[in-house]
């Protein structure tokens, strides 16, 4: 069988792979076998953490809204606040409510008073 020299084809394939892992440290960005493993691991982690990021941000928004509700001494909890929001058909999502709770508390207090009455 004749010898196949894979010079420039293999080099181009490997440089493409190296571009993806150029920020990794040590052998993770130098050795080809390591590069393929780390690349697969990074893709798996990024796919998994996109869903986790959505969960984490929702938890953060809920915590911020809950903190402002308790600071305001409103006589009900976060769950009752959200329930009354939907009952009064004020369709504000948790992200917007959390931004209002941080930046514009007066507007948040006005909304909560409107819900109570």
Backbone as CSV, one residue per row, in Angstrom:
resi,resn,N_x,N_y,N_z,CA_x,CA_y,CA_z,C_x,C_y,C_z
1,UNK,0.836,-1.177,0.000,0.000,0.000,0.000,0.883,1.242,0.000
2,UNK,0.483,2.231,-0.755,1.309,3.430,-0.859,1.145,4.311,0.366
3,UNK,2.179,5.079,0.610,2.184,5.964,1.768,1.428,7.240,1.423
4,UNK,0.557,7.670,2.369,-0.220,8.889,2.160,0.329,9.952,3.085
5,UNK,0.788,11.021,2.499,1.270,12.143,3.313,0.117,13.122,3.466
6,UNK,-0.297,13.351,4.722,-1.487,14.152,4.966,-1.115,15.560,5.372
7,UNK,0.013,16.035,4.930,0.599,17.286,5.374,-0.350,18.431,5.568
8,UNK,-0.769,19.068,4.493,-1.450,20.337,4.681,-2.927,20.169,5.016
9,UNK,-3.543,19.060,4.633,-4.950,18.818,4.965,-5.108,18.629,6.465
10,UNK,-4.249,17.790,7.031,-4.319,17.543,8.467,-3.978,18.795,9.257
11,UNK,-3.010,19.553,8.758,-2.610,20.771,9.463,-3.747,21.789,9.487
12,UNK,-4.458,21.918,8.353,-5.595,22.854,8.321,-6.707,22.417,9.263
13,UNK,-6.968,21.100,9.324,-7.992,20.587,10.230,-7.607,20.850,11.678
14,UNK,-6.336,20.648,11.998,-5.894,20.847,13.377,-5.877,22.318,13.765
15,UNK,-5.519,23.201,12.842,-5.535,24.628,13.184,-6.957,25.114,13.405
16,UNK,-7.932,24.571,12.655,-9.329,24.921,12.906,-9.760,24.497,14.298
17,UNK,-9.302,23.308,14.709,-9.636,22.831,16.048,-8.941,23.670,17.107
18,UNK,-7.704,24.090,16.820,-6.963,24.900,17.799,-7.594,26.267,18.012
19,UNK,-8.240,26.808,16.995,-8.883,28.116,17.140,-10.011,28.075,18.178
20,UNK,-10.688,26.936,18.272,-11.785,26.818,19.233,-11.290,26.774,20.671
21,UNK,-10.090,26.221,20.887,-9.597,26.030,22.249,-8.381,26.905,22.529
22,UNK,-8.252,28.010,21.817,-7.047,28.834,21.957,-6.935,29.473,23.341
23,UNK,-8.050,29.624,24.039,-7.985,30.266,25.354,-7.763,29.266,26.488
24,UNK,-7.750,27.968,26.180,-7.541,26.968,27.211,-6.068,26.958,27.612
25,UNK,-5.786,26.426,28.820,-4.429,26.494,29.349,-3.691,25.168,29.189
26,UNK,-2.386,25.263,28.976,-1.503,24.104,28.982,-1.765,23.143,27.835
27,UNK,-1.741,21.849,28.164,-1.899,20.814,27.148,-3.289,20.824,26.525
28,UNK,-4.253,21.430,27.196,-5.624,21.480,26.670,-5.716,22.294,25.392
29,UNK,-4.713,23.105,25.111,-4.719,23.857,23.861,-3.550,23.505,22.952
30,UNK,-2.759,22.486,23.322,-1.579,22.135,22.538,-1.675,20.760,21.881
31,UNK,-2.097,19.759,22.645,-2.074,18.379,22.173,-3.409,18.067,21.495
32,UNK,-3.332,17.506,20.289,-4.528,17.314,19.469,-5.546,16.392,20.138
33,UNK,-5.088,15.322,20.751,-6.019,14.394,21.386,-6.755,15.078,22.544
34,UNK,-6.023,15.889,23.295,-6.635,16.666,24.387,-7.593,17.707,23.850
35,UNK,-7.205,18.336,22.735,-8.037,19.390,22.156,-9.407,18.841,21.784
36,UNK,-9.460,17.657,21.166,-10.752,17.098,20.768,-11.608,16.778,21.979
37,UNK,-10.996,16.252,23.036,-11.748,15.929,24.247,-12.282,17.194,24.909
38,UNK,-11.424,18.207,25.018,-11.835,19.445,25.685,-12.888,20.196,24.879
39,UNK,-12.778,20.104,23.547,-13.766,20.756,22.690,-15.139,20.122,22.888
40,UNK,-15.190,18.791,22.917,-16.468,18.107,23.153,-17.023,18.439,24.525
41,UNK,-16.153,18.468,25.518,-16.589,18.770,26.884,-17.131,20.191,26.981
42,UNK,-16.485,21.134,26.287,-16.936,22.524,26.309,-18.292,22.675,25.638
43,UNK,-18.508,21.976,24.527,-19.799,22.050,23.848,-20.910,21.464,24.708
44,UNK,-20.618,20.348,25.389,-21.613,19.737,26.271,-21.949,20.680,27.420
45,UNK,-20.912,21.297,28.008,-21.140,22.202,29.131,-21.921,23.434,28.705
46,UNK,-21.617,23.973,27.528,-22.335,25.173,27.096,-23.790,24.855,26.813
47,UNK,-24.064,23.685,26.244,-25.448,23.291,25.976,-26.221,23.137,27.278
48,UNK,-25.603,22.491,28.278,-26.255,22.271,29.570,-26.466,23.594,30.306
49,UNK,-25.478,24.482,30.261,-25.532,25.690,31.069,-26.420,26.776,30.480
50,UNK,-26.829,26.635,29.213,-27.808,27.593,28.688,-29.132,27.446,29.423
51,UNK,-29.544,26.226,29.683,-30.766,26.007,30.468,-30.585,26.412,31.908
52,UNK,-29.414,26.122,32.461,-29.141,26.465,33.857,-29.117,27.977,34.053
53,UNK,-28.627,28.701,33.052,-28.565,30.163,33.141,-29.966,30.758,33.238
54,UNK,-30.900,30.213,32.467,-32.281,30.690,32.528,-32.863,30.477,33.927
55,UNK,-32.595,29.300,34.496,-33.085,29.017,35.852,-32.469,29.962,36.875
56,UNK,-31.159,30.196,36.749,-30.471,31.039,37.728,-30.977,32.468,37.690
57,UNK,-31.191,33.000,36.487,-31.690,34.370,36.395,-33.096,34.481,36.950
58,UNK,-33.949,33.486,36.685,-35.310,33.525,37.230,-35.277,33.513,38.761
59,UNK,-34.393,32.683,39.340,-34.250,32.661,40.805,-33.791,34.013,41.342
60,UNK,-32.861,34.656,40.616,-32.361,35.963,41.039,-33.474,37.003,41.018
61,UNK,-34.283,37.007,39.948,-35.376,37.972,39.852,-36.393,37.757,40.967
62,UNK,-36.707,36.491,41.257,-37.671,36.187,42.323,-37.135,36.659,43.666
63,UNK,-35.847,36.456,43.910,-35.238,36.886,45.176,-35.289,38.395,45.324
64,UNK,-35.012,39.127,44.239,-35.040,40.590,44.301,-36.439,41.118,44.555
65,UNK,-37.421,40.544,43.870,-38.810,40.986,44.073,-39.243,40.700,45.496
66,UNK,-38.912,39.530,45.990,-39.291,39.135,47.341,-38.649,40.052,48.381
67,UNK,-37.399,40.441,48.144,-36.711,41.321,49.097,-37.396,42.681,49.168
68,UNK,-37.793,43.225,48.033,-38.449,44.540,48.030,-39.836,44.450,48.637
69,UNK,-40.532,43.345,48.431,-41.860,43.175,49.033,-41.747,43.169,50.552
70,UNK,-40.766,42.443,51.078,-40.610,42.385,52.532,-40.071,43.696,53.095
71,UNK,-39.264,44.408,52.319,-38.750,45.704,52.752,-39.876,46.738,52.834
72,UNK,-40.831,46.613,51.906,-41.948,47.552,51.823,-42.962,47.319,52.938
73,UNK,-42.852,46.223,53.669,-43.800,45.817,54.696,-45.196,45.626,54.117
74,UNK,-45.248,45.122,52.887,-46.532,44.726,52.316,-46.959,43.469,53.053
75,UNK,-48.234,43.359,53.329,-48.696,42.326,54.245,-48.882,40.957,53.601
76,UNK,-48.289,40.703,52.458,-48.400,39.378,51.863,-47.074,38.952,51.257
77,UNK,-47.031,37.705,50.853,-45.784,37.118,50.397,-45.620,37.294,48.894
78,UNK,-44.504,36.788,48.394,-44.205,36.874,46.968,-45.241,36.123,46.143
79,UNK,-45.613,34.938,46.603,-46.547,34.121,45.823,-47.912,34.797,45.707
80,UNK,-48.363,35.425,46.789,-49.639,36.145,46.731,-49.524,37.386,45.845
81,UNK,-48.356,38.011,45.863,-48.126,39.175,45.002,-48.247,38.792,43.531
82,UNK,-47.603,37.711,43.134,-47.662,37.259,41.738,-49.076,36.801,41.385
83,UNK,-49.741,36.128,42.327,-51.116,35.685,42.085,-52.037,36.882,41.851
84,UNK,-51.884,37.911,42.657,-52.717,39.103,42.496,-52.378,39.866,41.220
85,UNK,-51.107,39.807,40.810,-50.738,40.417,39.529,-51.526,39.807,38.381
86,UNK,-51.547,38.485,38.339,-52.242,37.811,37.250,-53.757,37.956,37.380
87,UNK,-54.240,38.018,38.622,-55.674,38.169,38.824,-56.158,39.531,38.331
88,UNK,-55.322,40.568,38.523,-55.667,41.911,38.056,-55.238,42.158,36.613
89,UNK,-54.735,41.127,35.955,-54.329,41.172,34.559,-53.250,42.212,34.281
90,UNK,-52.335,42.385,35.227,-51.142,43.205,34.998,-50.041,42.253,34.539
91,UNK,-49.846,42.158,33.259,-48.942,41.161,32.698,-47.517,41.711,32.647
92,UNK,-46.864,41.701,33.796,-45.451,42.090,33.889,-44.661,40.856,34.281
93,UNK,-43.615,40.567,33.531,-42.832,39.385,33.876,-41.864,39.697,35.013
94,UNK,-41.239,38.655,35.516,-40.396,38.797,36.705,-39.142,39.618,36.422
95,UNK,-38.656,39.574,35.196,-37.469,40.353,34.846,-37.758,41.850,34.959
96,UNK,-38.864,42.288,34.398,-39.240,43.704,34.456,-39.529,44.127,35.888
97,UNK,-40.231,43.266,36.635,-40.526,43.590,38.031,-39.251,43.723,38.859
98,UNK,-38.263,42.858,38.612,-37.008,42.931,39.357,-36.241,44.202,39.010
99,UNK,-36.267,44.599,37.726,-35.596,45.847,37.341,-36.273,47.047,37.988
100,UNK,-37.600,47.025,38.039,-38.317,48.122,38.692,-38.048,48.122,40.193
101,UNK,-37.956,46.935,40.789,-37.712,46.849,42.226,-36.359,47.436,42.596
102,UNK,-35.384,47.328,41.699,-34.054,47.861,41.996,-33.957,49.344,41.648
103,UNK,-34.334,49.686,40.428,-34.079,51.042,39.945,-35.158,52.038,40.328
104,UNK,-36.425,51.630,40.294,-37.514,52.575,40.503,-38.491,51.986,41.514
105,UNK,-38.151,52.114,42.800,-38.972,51.499,43.839,-40.338,52.164,43.963
106,UNK,-40.409,53.468,43.678,-41.702,54.157,43.793,-42.724,53.566,42.830
107,UNK,-42.292,53.290,41.630,-43.180,52.673,40.636,-43.605,51.282,41.091
108,UNK,-42.681,50.546,41.678,-43.007,49.217,42.189,-44.018,49.305,43.322
109,UNK,-43.849,50.306,44.209,-44.793,50.487,45.316,-46.173,50.864,44.799
110,UNK,-46.232,51.683,43.765,-47.513,52.072,43.175,-48.241,50.836,42.627
111,UNK,-47.491,49.974,41.952,-48.096,48.754,41.408,-48.589,47.856,42.543
112,UNK,-47.785,47.704,43.582,-48.211,46.821,44.674,-49.423,47.390,45.410
113,UNK,-49.492,48.719,45.567,-50.666,49.324,46.201,-51.914,49.167,45.334
114,UNK,-51.725,49.258,44.024,-52.866,49.076,43.124,-53.393,47.657,43.196
115,UNK,-52.504,46.699,43.381,-52.915,45.307,43.475,-53.693,45.070,44.772
116,UNK,-53.222,45.675,45.856,-53.872,45.476,47.144,-55.299,46.031,47.105
117,UNK,-55.461,47.205,46.520,-56.793,47.829,46.459,-57.533,47.378,45.254
